[in-house]
Amino acid sequence: MTGRGHAQWGRRYTAHAQSRTLDGITCPEVKLTLAIIGRAVLDALNAAHDARAYVQSDDFTYWCDLVGIDPNRIRRHLEKANS
């Protein structure tokens, strides 16, 4: 996948994640959490070392679990995109 393809996947992921709700309720806290996760994904796609480390962390897993996102799926996509 080219750099352009990485960015497109990141934007699609972010848009999809932002359409999620927590128990059917969209609230500012969920939107903020999704924005942070989305930013980490985009930064990791752009080879930001800190973002890659964050995506592998337990903190990332916690926040993903909180809003119902599978962090391992994100990690697999990032591994493919960065290889």
C-alpha positions, 0 to 999 in steps of 0.5 A: 500500500502506498503512502496515499493508500495508508492515508485513505485507509486511516481516513476511512477508519476514522470516519467509521469509528466516529459513526460508532456510539456507546450503547446507542448514545453519541456523547462528547466523551465517546467522540473524544475517545474516537478522535484520539484513537483515530489520530493515533492510527493516522500518526502511526500510518505516517511512521510516528514512533510515539504513535506506533508505541502507543498503538501497541500499549495497554492504554490503547487497548483500554480506550479501544475496549471502552468504545467497542473497537478491536485494537488487534484488528487495528494493529493488524491493519497497521502492520500490513500498511507499514510493511 
